[in-house]
Amino acid sequence: MEQFKKSPSAATSVLTLLTADGQPPHLKQAAAVFFKNMCKRHWDAEASEVTIGEDVKQQVRDNLLSLFLVVPESIQAQLSEAISIIASHDFPERWQALLPALVQQ
């Protein structure tokens, strides 16, 4: 698991799993929890030895809100926490689109 977290695409791979057809709900729930915990421990590059690249962070910021709208409530709860964690580090400097996207949705 530690090796996977160090993968440059770990965050986006886990998010892709949330919308994959044929995956059992408990696996998707576990993936959402894993993503939230990954954000909590590794989003802030200064506080973590495992870094999430800025290009991956931008992909996550660009797609997280639309993903949030299409997943079940149990997964939304985890993604909501992840959004809050990311926003606490990146808003408004690196996530300027957050507020307009929230208003639009």
N, C-alpha and C positions, 0 to 999 in steps of 0.2 A: 504494500500500500504506500509506503514511504517513497519507493521508487516511482510509482505512478504520479504522486503529487509533484515530483520534480520534472515531469514531462511538460514541455511547453504548451501542449494542447489539453492538459488534464481538465481544466475548468470547462472548456467548450465541449469536450467529450462527454463529461458528466451531464451537462445541460442537454446535449443531443439525446441522451438516453431518456430524458423526461418525456419526450414526445415520440419515442420510437414505438411503432406498432408491435403488438405481440409480447411486450414486456409485462410481467406481473406487477400489480400495484405495489406490492411490498418492496420490489426491487427499485421502482421509481421513487418510492418514499425514502429508501436508504440513500439513493443517489442525491436527492434533494437535501437530506441531512448532511451528507458528505460535502456537498457544494457549500452549504451554509458554513460548516465548520472550516472548510478550506479558506473561505473568505475571512472568517474571524481570525484565523491564525496566520494567513499568508498574504492578505491583500496589501497590507502596509509593508512595503519592501524594507523599510528601516528597522522594523521590529521582527523580521523573520529571516531565517537563513535560506528558506525556499522562496524564490521570487516568482511572481506571475508577471510575465512580460507585458509591456505596455500595449503591444498589438493585441494580445489576448484580452487584456482588460478592456480595450476599446470595443472588441467584438462583444464581450459580455455586456458592457453598458449599452451598446446599440440594440441588443436583442432581448435583454432580460425582462423589460416591461411587457413586450408583446408575448413572450413566453408565459409570463405570470398570468395573463388573461385566458390562456387556453388549457391550463392544467387544473386538476381537481383541487378542491379547497385544502385538503391535507398537505398537498405539495405547495400550494400558495402560501401557507403559513411559514414554511421553511424559506421560500423565496422572498417573502416579505422581510424576514430578518436579514437575509443576505443583501437585499436592496438597501436596507437601513445601514448595514455595516459599510457597504460600498459608498453610499452617499456621505457617511460621516468622514470618509477619507477623501473623496473626490469632488464633492459638491461644494461650491459651484465651479471651481477652477477647471477641473478635468471632466466634469459631467454637466455641461451647460445645457444639454438637451433634456435633462431630467424634468424640470418644472414644466416646460412646454408639452412634453410627452404625457405627463400626469394630467395636465389640464385637458389635453386632447382625448384621453381615454375616459 
